[in-house]
Amino acid sequence: MMRTEKFFINGHTLEVELAESFLSRFCGLMLRKNLPEGRGLLLAPCNSVHMGFMRFAIDVVYLDENFCIKKIVRNLWPWIGLSACFGAWGALELPSGEAERLQLEIGQKFSRT
C-alpha cells in the first residue's frame, strides 16, 4: 500500500498517493478503473509518463523538487498518450479536468502536510 499525503493549492486539498519505489512508479495508474476528483498519484522521481494499459484520461502536472509547477499536460488519452518534461523532478497524475478545477498554472507551488 502506498503512503498518502495531503497537498494544498488555491484553496483546494488533494489526497495524493506517493509512488516512490520503482515498482509503484512503473505500475502507476495502469489497470485502475478511475481516479476520483480530489485524488492524485505523485510519481517521483519521474519526468515522463506513458498511457499504456490506462483506462481513462488524466492531467499530468510536472513538478520541481520544491513542488513548483513546471508544466501542465491536460487530458492525456489512454493507450496513446505520452508526455515528458525534461528537468522535472516528479509527475502528479490527476483525473482529467482536475487541473482546470484546481485553477493550476505554471509557477504555482503546492504545499504539503
C-alpha positions in Angstrom: 0.0 0.0 0.0 1.3 3.4 -0.9 1.7 6.2 1.5 -0.6 9.2 1.1 -0.2 12.9 1.9 -2.4 16.0 1.6 -1.4 18.6 -0.9 -2.9 22.1 -0.9 -3.2 24.7 -3.7 -5.6 27.5 -4.5 -7.8 26.7 -1.5 -8.2 23.1 -2.5 -7.0 19.9 -0.8 -5.8 16.8 -2.7 -5.2 13.4 -1.3 -2.1 12.2 -3.1 -0.6 8.7 -3.2 3.2 8.7 -3.3 4.7 6.3 -5.8 8.3 6.3 -4.6 9.5 2.8 -5.4 10.4 1.6 -8.9 7.5 -0.9 -8.9 4.9 1.6 -7.7 6.1 4.2 -10.3 6.1 1.5 -13.1 2.6 0.4 -12.3 1.2 3.9 -11.6 -2.4 4.1 -12.5 -2.3 1.2 -15.0 -5.4 -1.0 -14.9 -7.2 1.1 -12.4 -10.8 1.9 -13.4 -10.7 5.6 -12.4 -9.1 8.2 -10.2 -11.7 10.2 -8.2 -11.8 14.0 -8.1 -9.7 15.3 -5.3 -7.1 12.5 -5.6 -3.8 12.1 -7.3 -0.7 10.0 -7.7 2.8 11.5 -7.5 5.4 9.6 -9.4 8.8 10.7 -8.0 11.4 10.8 -9.3 9.8 11.0 -12.8 10.0 13.3 -15.8 7.8 11.4 -18.3 4.6 9.3 -18.4 3.0 6.9 -20.8 -0.6 5.8 -21.0 -0.2 2.2 -21.9 -2.7 -0.1 -20.1 -4.6 3.0 -18.9 -8.5 3.1 -18.9 -9.1 6.8 -18.5 -7.6 10.2 -19.5 -5.6 12.2 -17.0 -4.0 15.6 -16.4 -0.3 15.5 -15.6 1.4 18.2 -13.6 5.2 18.2 -13.7 6.9 19.5 -10.6 10.3 20.5 -9.5 11.8 19.4 -6.1 10.1 22.3 -4.3 6.6 21.2 -5.7 6.5 24.2 -8.0 4.6 23.5 -11.3 6.9 23.4 -14.3 4.4 22.1 -16.9 0.7 21.0 -17.2 -0.5 18.4 -19.7 -4.3 18.3 -19.9 -6.5 15.4 -21.0 -3.7 12.8 -21.8 -5.6 10.0 -23.6 -5.4 6.4 -22.5 -3.3 3.9 -24.5 -1.9 6.5 -27.0 -0.8 9.4 -24.7 2.9 10.1 -24.0 4.3 13.1 -22.2 7.7 14.4 -20.9 9.1 17.4 -19.1 12.9 17.2 -19.0 14.2 18.7 -15.8 11.1 17.8 -13.8 11.5 16.0 -10.5 8.1 14.5 -10.3 4.8 13.9 -12.2 1.5 14.4 -10.4 -1.2 12.4 -12.2 -4.8 13.8 -11.7 -8.2 12.9 -13.1 -8.8 14.7 -16.5 -10.2 18.2 -15.9 -8.7 18.4 -12.4 -6.0 20.9 -13.4 -8.7 23.2 -14.6 -10.9 22.7 -11.5 -7.9 23.5 -9.2 -7.0 26.5 -11.4 -3.5 25.3 -11.8 -0.9 27.4 -13.6 2.8 27.1 -14.3 4.8 28.6 -11.4 2.3 27.9 -8.7 3.5 25.8 -5.7 1.8 23.0 -3.8 2.2 22.9 -0.1 2.0 19.6 1.8 1.4 18.2 5.3 
